[in-house]
Amino acid sequence: MLDTTVVLTVLIACMIAAVLAYLIYLQRKAKLEERVKVQGGQQLQLQAYERLTVLVDRIALPNLITRVNVSGISAADMQAILTRNIREEFEYNISQQIYVSPEAWKAVKNLKEQNLLVINQFASALPINATGLDLNKLLLEYLMADKKGSLHEVVSEALSYEAKQLL
């Protein structure tokens, strides 16, 4: 009888230990899944900041002018090319606003709007027979003379700062 009691006690103790071990396993698994989920969301945010930084660089007027410079076209055609490129780049990255702060998105959007405004204002100030080269030259001279015209640097720094806060 004593042997049966000892065996039963050991068996019950083993079952309790197995249940406890399983509960601890489930708890650790849930914590690990939560950590992976948080890190995954953070990774998406970092990727969004990275993509927006590339967008800011691509729509920065000096870089844009260098990238799409076409000789032998009118200022109006160059204006259309520059504004279309900015809009296309922005629209391509519009989904990134989900992952970044409202302030960061607003800064990127303001950069886009400012660049479009500057291009359109300078293009409208040129004579009808002006060339694309004339428009590009005028835009670059403006950027060289007015450091406030280089909003892309401020936006890039803001995006970089916010991305570093995630690390």
N, C-alpha and C positions, 0 to 999 in steps of 0.2 A: 504494500500500500504506500509505503514511504517512497519507493522508487517511482511510482506513478505520480505522486504529488510533486516530486522534484522534477520529473520530466515535464509535467504540465506547467509548472512554474517557469522552467527554462523556455518552454515553447511559447508561453504567453509573453515573456520578456523579449524573446526574439521577434515576435510579431509586433510588439510595441516599438521596438528599435527599428524594425523595417518600415513601419508606418511613419515614424519620426524622420527617418532618413529620406523617405519619399517626399514628405512635406518640405523638408529642407531643400531637397533637389528642386521641387516646384518653385519654391520661393527664390532660389538663386537663378533659376531659368527665367523667371519673370523679370528679375532685376537686370539680367543680361539683355533680355529682349528690349527692355525700356532704354537701357544705355545705348544699344544699337540704334533704336529709333531716334533718340535725341541726336546721336552722332550723325545719323543719316540726314536728318533735317538740317543740322548745322553744315553738313557737306553741301547740301543743295543751296543753302544761303551763301556759302563761300563761292560756289560756282556762279551764282547769280551776280555777286559783286565782281567776280572776275570778268564775266561777260559784259557787264555794264562798263567796266573800266576799258575794255577793248572797244566798246561802242563809243565811249567818250573820246578815245584816241582816234577812232576812225572818222568821227564827225567834227573833230577839231579842224578849224578852217585851214591852218597851214598844211596839215596832213591830207585833208580832203583835196585841196587845190593841187598838191603834188601828185596825188593818186589819180585824179581824173583830168589832168591837164591835157587838153586836146588843142592842137594848133589849127589855125585857119577857120575858126568858127566865130560867130558873132557873140557879142556880150549877152544877148538874150538867150542864145542857145547854151552858153556856158552857165548862165543863171538857172536855166531849166535843168541842166545836168547836175549842178551842185545841189539844188533844192530836192531833186528827185532822189539823189543818193542819200541825203540826210534823212528824208522821210522813209526810204526803204530800210535803211539801217535801223532806224528807230522802231519801225513796225516789226521788223524781224525779231527784235529783242523785247517787245512789249510785255511778254509773259513774265519777264524777270521781276516785274513790280510786285508779284505775289511774295517773293522771297526776301525783299529788302525793305528797309524802313520807309515810311511815307516821305520823310525828309530827303532821303537819298534819291528816291524816284522823282521827287519834285525838282531836285537839283539837275538831274539828267534831262528832264522834260524842259526845264528853263533854258538849259544849254541849247537844246534843239531849237526852241523858239527864238532864242537870241541870234543864233547863227542864221536861221531863215530870215529873220528881220534885217540883219546886217547885209546879207546877200541881196535881198530885194531892194533895200534902200540905196545901196551903192549902184546896183544895176539900173535903177530908175534915174539916178543922177547922171549917168553917162549919156553921151549923145547917141542917136539911133545907129550911126555907122561904127560905133565902138566895137572892138574885137573882144573875144574871150580873154585874150592876154591882157587887155586894158583892165578888164574887171578883176582878174586875178591879181594884177599889180596893185590896183587900188585897195583891194581887200588886205593884201599883205602889208602895204604901207600903213594902213589903219591899225593893224595888229601890232606892228613895230612901234608905232607912235603912242598907242593907248594900251597900256598893260591891262586895263580893265577889260579890254577886248579879248583877253586870254582867259575867259571864264573856264575853259576846259581844264586848266591846271588846278583851279580851285576845286572843281567837281571831282577830278581824279584824286586829289588829296583827301577830300571828304569820303569818297568811296573806300579808299585805302584805310583811312582811320576806322571806319565802321567795320570793315572786314577784319581788321586786327583785334577789334573788341570781341569778335567771336572766338578767337584763338585762346 
